[in-house]
């Protein structure tokens, strides 16, 4: 029963981190499609609409991407410490797929 609870906990944590990545991927790919469509609009002679659409989409992508990157950077610094000043905390053995900080 304990192993099942541990497995469910790991799965829940992984799902939470994967959700934000999937959401960010969706926003970026959707934005790239909209920018691509703005080129089609420009080709059909709708230059004003294409220009406005491109500006709006790029602003939206940057508005989502920058806070996400800042948040993840802060989380990683708090989780692993700074290896520059020698306070790096190696990940526990339960963290799979992450190299040990001492090996760097």
HUKA-V487455 format. One record per backbone hydrogen bond with DSSP energy under -0.5 kcal/mol. CO is the residue of the C=O (numbers start at 1). NH is the residue of the N-H. E is the energy in kcal/mol with one decimal. If there is no record, write none. Layout:
co=CO nh=NH e=E
co=CO nh=NH e=E
//
This chain:
co=1 nh=5 e=-1.9
co=2 nh=6 e=-2.3
co=3 nh=7 e=-2.5
co=4 nh=8 e=-2.5
co=5 nh=9 e=-2.2
co=6 nh=10 e=-2.5
co=7 nh=11 e=-2.4
co=8 nh=12 e=-2.3
co=9 nh=13 e=-2.3
co=10 nh=14 e=-2.5
co=11 nh=15 e=-2.4
co=12 nh=16 e=-2.0
co=13 nh=17 e=-1.9
co=14 nh=18 e=-2.5
co=15 nh=19 e=-2.1
co=16 nh=20 e=-1.2
co=17 nh=21 e=-1.4
co=18 nh=22 e=-3.0
co=19 nh=23 e=-2.8
co=20 nh=24 e=-2.2
co=21 nh=25 e=-2.6
co=22 nh=26 e=-2.5
co=23 nh=27 e=-2.2
co=24 nh=28 e=-2.5
co=25 nh=29 e=-2.8
co=26 nh=30 e=-2.5
co=27 nh=31 e=-2.3
co=28 nh=32 e=-2.5
co=29 nh=33 e=-2.0
co=30 nh=34 e=-2.1
co=31 nh=35 e=-2.4
co=32 nh=36 e=-2.2
co=33 nh=37 e=-2.2
co=34 nh=38 e=-1.6
co=35 nh=39 e=-1.2
co=36 nh=40 e=-1.2
co=37 nh=41 e=-2.4
co=38 nh=42 e=-2.2
co=39 nh=43 e=-2.1
co=40 nh=44 e=-1.7
co=41 nh=46 e=-2.6
co=42 nh=45 e=-1.2
co=45 nh=47 e=-1.0
co=46 nh=50 e=-2.3
co=47 nh=51 e=-2.5
co=48 nh=52 e=-2.2
co=49 nh=53 e=-2.7
co=50 nh=54 e=-2.4
co=51 nh=55 e=-2.2
co=52 nh=56 e=-2.4
co=53 nh=57 e=-2.6
co=54 nh=58 e=-2.4
co=55 nh=59 e=-2.2
co=56 nh=60 e=-2.2
co=57 nh=61 e=-2.6
co=58 nh=62 e=-2.5
co=59 nh=63 e=-2.3
co=60 nh=64 e=-1.3
co=61 nh=65 e=-2.9
co=62 nh=66 e=-2.1
co=64 nh=68 e=-1.4
co=65 nh=69 e=-2.6
co=66 nh=70 e=-2.5
co=67 nh=71 e=-2.5
co=68 nh=72 e=-2.6
co=69 nh=73 e=-2.2
co=70 nh=74 e=-2.4
co=71 nh=75 e=-2.4
co=72 nh=76 e=-2.4
co=73 nh=77 e=-2.4
co=74 nh=78 e=-2.4
co=75 nh=79 e=-2.2
co=76 nh=80 e=-2.8
co=77 nh=81 e=-2.0
co=80 nh=89 e=-2.0
co=81 nh=83 e=-0.6
co=82 nh=87 e=-1.5
co=88 nh=90 e=-0.6
co=92 nh=95 e=-1.6
co=94 nh=96 e=-0.9
co=95 nh=98 e=-0.6
co=97 nh=99 e=-0.5
co=100 nh=103 e=-1.3
co=101 nh=104 e=-1.2
//
